[in-house]
């Protein structure tokens, strides 16, 4: 399964998540705690994979994580969701 590097930064009361392999440095999701931000990051990857598969596009290959990044694994259900949507 693919694992993408994500940057999680504290911003006031929230933890902002960005993936440089998608949308450069723009935050794409957030959580109230660090753990919630990690969960939201994985949840965010699922529709990205679904949309790519529906458009018959390939996902970018994950880049190497930098020091300030954590790896977020693409949820396993990403392989099955497009089939469920079409049925």
KEKETOR-645505 format. One record per residue (C-alpha): residue number from 1; x, y, z. Coordinates in nm, 3 decimals. Layout:
BEGIN
<pt><n>NUM</n><px>X</px><py>Y</py><pz>Z</pz></pt>
...
This chain:
BEGIN
<pt><n>1</n><px>0.000</px><py>0.000</py><pz>0.000</pz></pt>
<pt><n>2</n><px>0.119</px><py>0.354</py><pz>-0.071</pz></pt>
<pt><n>3</n><px>0.226</px><py>0.585</py><pz>0.212</pz></pt>
<pt><n>4</n><px>0.243</px><py>0.960</py><pz>0.150</pz></pt>
<pt><n>5</n><px>0.448</px><py>1.212</py><pz>0.348</pz></pt>
<pt><n>6</n><px>0.236</px><py>1.466</py><pz>0.535</pz></pt>
<pt><n>7</n><px>0.327</px><py>1.773</py><pz>0.735</pz></pt>
<pt><n>8</n><px>0.120</px><py>1.831</py><pz>1.047</pz></pt>
<pt><n>9</n><px>0.153</px><py>2.177</py><pz>1.199</pz></pt>
<pt><n>10</n><px>-0.014</px><py>2.321</py><pz>1.508</pz></pt>
<pt><n>11</n><px>-0.209</px><py>2.636</py><pz>1.425</pz></pt>
<pt><n>12</n><px>-0.392</px><py>2.778</py><pz>1.725</pz></pt>
<pt><n>13</n><px>-0.639</px><py>2.516</py><pz>1.844</pz></pt>
<pt><n>14</n><px>-0.598</px><py>2.294</py><pz>1.538</pz></pt>
<pt><n>15</n><px>-0.342</px><py>2.074</py><pz>1.368</pz></pt>
<pt><n>16</n><px>-0.328</px><py>2.142</py><pz>0.992</pz></pt>
<pt><n>17</n><px>-0.232</px><py>1.866</py><pz>0.749</pz></pt>
<pt><n>18</n><px>-0.072</px><py>1.914</py><pz>0.410</pz></pt>
<pt><n>19</n><px>0.058</px><py>1.666</py><pz>0.153</pz></pt>
<pt><n>20</n><px>0.326</px><py>1.804</py><pz>-0.078</pz></pt>
<pt><n>21</n><px>0.262</px><py>1.523</py><pz>-0.326</pz></pt>
<pt><n>22</n><px>-0.089</px><py>1.669</py><pz>-0.364</pz></pt>
<pt><n>23</n><px>-0.163</px><py>2.042</py><pz>-0.372</pz></pt>
<pt><n>24</n><px>0.190</px><py>2.139</py><pz>-0.270</pz></pt>
<pt><n>25</n><px>0.199</px><py>2.300</py><pz>0.076</pz></pt>
<pt><n>26</n><px>-0.170</px><py>2.396</py><pz>0.110</pz></pt>
<pt><n>27</n><px>-0.346</px><py>2.244</py><pz>0.412</pz></pt>
<pt><n>28</n><px>-0.607</px><py>1.990</py><pz>0.301</pz></pt>
<pt><n>29</n><px>-0.754</px><py>1.879</py><pz>0.633</pz></pt>
<pt><n>30</n><px>-0.722</px><py>1.935</py><pz>1.007</pz></pt>
<pt><n>31</n><px>-0.787</px><py>1.787</py><pz>1.348</pz></pt>
<pt><n>32</n><px>-0.842</px><py>1.915</py><pz>1.698</pz></pt>
<pt><n>33</n><px>-0.564</px><py>1.691</py><pz>1.827</pz></pt>
<pt><n>34</n><px>-0.252</px><py>1.548</py><pz>1.665</pz></pt>
<pt><n>35</n><px>-0.409</px><py>1.200</py><pz>1.665</pz></pt>
<pt><n>36</n><px>-0.728</px><py>1.332</py><pz>1.506</pz></pt>
<pt><n>37</n><px>-0.519</px><py>1.507</py><pz>1.240</pz></pt>
<pt><n>38</n><px>-0.347</px><py>1.177</py><pz>1.159</pz></pt>
<pt><n>39</n><px>-0.686</px><py>1.005</py><pz>1.122</pz></pt>
<pt><n>40</n><px>-0.824</px><py>1.290</py><pz>0.910</pz></pt>
<pt><n>41</n><px>-0.516</px><py>1.273</py><pz>0.688</pz></pt>
<pt><n>42</n><px>-0.580</px><py>0.904</py><pz>0.612</pz></pt>
<pt><n>43</n><px>-0.949</px><py>0.978</py><pz>0.557</pz></pt>
<pt><n>44</n><px>-0.856</px><py>1.256</py><pz>0.314</pz></pt>
<pt><n>45</n><px>-0.653</px><py>1.017</py><pz>0.098</pz></pt>
<pt><n>46</n><px>-0.951</px><py>0.789</py><pz>0.033</pz></pt>
<pt><n>47</n><px>-1.155</px><py>1.028</py><pz>-0.186</pz></pt>
<pt><n>48</n><px>-0.836</px><py>1.136</py><pz>-0.364</pz></pt>
<pt><n>49</n><px>-0.778</px><py>0.775</py><pz>-0.468</pz></pt>
<pt><n>50</n><px>-1.145</px><py>0.732</py><pz>-0.560</pz></pt>
<pt><n>51</n><px>-1.148</px><py>1.037</py><pz>-0.785</pz></pt>
<pt><n>52</n><px>-0.823</px><py>0.936</py><pz>-0.954</pz></pt>
<pt><n>53</n><px>-0.955</px><py>0.587</py><pz>-1.027</pz></pt>
<pt><n>54</n><px>-1.286</px><py>0.721</py><pz>-1.158</pz></pt>
<pt><n>55</n><px>-1.095</px><py>0.953</py><pz>-1.391</pz></pt>
<pt><n>56</n><px>-0.861</px><py>0.664</py><pz>-1.481</pz></pt>
<pt><n>57</n><px>-0.566</px><py>0.868</py><pz>-1.358</pz></pt>
<pt><n>58</n><px>-0.271</px><py>0.733</py><pz>-1.165</pz></pt>
<pt><n>59</n><px>-0.187</px><py>0.855</py><pz>-0.819</pz></pt>
<pt><n>60</n><px>0.154</px><py>1.017</py><pz>-0.786</pz></pt>
<pt><n>61</n><px>0.427</px><py>0.799</py><pz>-0.646</pz></pt>
<pt><n>62</n><px>0.496</px><py>0.896</py><pz>-0.285</pz></pt>
<pt><n>63</n><px>0.806</px><py>1.104</py><pz>-0.234</pz></pt>
<pt><n>64</n><px>1.053</px><py>1.046</py><pz>0.047</pz></pt>
<pt><n>65</n><px>0.944</px><py>1.186</py><pz>0.383</pz></pt>
<pt><n>66</n><px>1.141</px><py>1.481</py><pz>0.511</pz></pt>
<pt><n>67</n><px>1.237</px><py>1.525</py><pz>0.877</pz></pt>
<pt><n>68</n><px>0.923</px><py>1.720</py><pz>0.971</pz></pt>
<pt><n>69</n><px>0.684</px><py>1.483</py><pz>0.790</pz></pt>
<pt><n>70</n><px>0.505</px><py>1.163</py><pz>0.884</pz></pt>
<pt><n>71</n><px>0.398</px><py>0.887</py><pz>0.648</pz></pt>
<pt><n>72</n><px>0.024</px><py>0.841</py><pz>0.605</pz></pt>
<pt><n>73</n><px>-0.082</px><py>0.510</py><pz>0.457</pz></pt>
<pt><n>74</n><px>-0.347</px><py>0.503</py><pz>0.188</pz></pt>
<pt><n>75</n><px>-0.646</px><py>0.322</py><pz>0.342</pz></pt>
<pt><n>76</n><px>-0.688</px><py>-0.032</py><pz>0.211</pz></pt>
<pt><n>77</n><px>-1.050</px><py>0.041</py><pz>0.126</pz></pt>
<pt><n>78</n><px>-0.922</px><py>0.275</py><pz>-0.150</pz></pt>
<pt><n>79</n><px>-0.896</px><py>-0.033</py><pz>-0.373</pz></pt>
<pt><n>80</n><px>-1.264</px><py>-0.116</py><pz>-0.332</pz></pt>
<pt><n>81</n><px>-1.449</px><py>0.215</py><pz>-0.301</pz></pt>
<pt><n>82</n><px>-1.471</px><py>0.299</py><pz>-0.675</pz></pt>
<pt><n>83</n><px>-1.640</px><py>-0.036</py><pz>-0.742</pz></pt>
<pt><n>84</n><px>-1.892</px><py>0.035</py><pz>-0.469</pz></pt>
<pt><n>85</n><px>-1.971</px><py>0.381</py><pz>-0.604</pz></pt>
<pt><n>86</n><px>-2.034</px><py>0.253</py><pz>-0.956</pz></pt>
<pt><n>87</n><px>-2.269</px><py>-0.025</py><pz>-0.847</pz></pt>
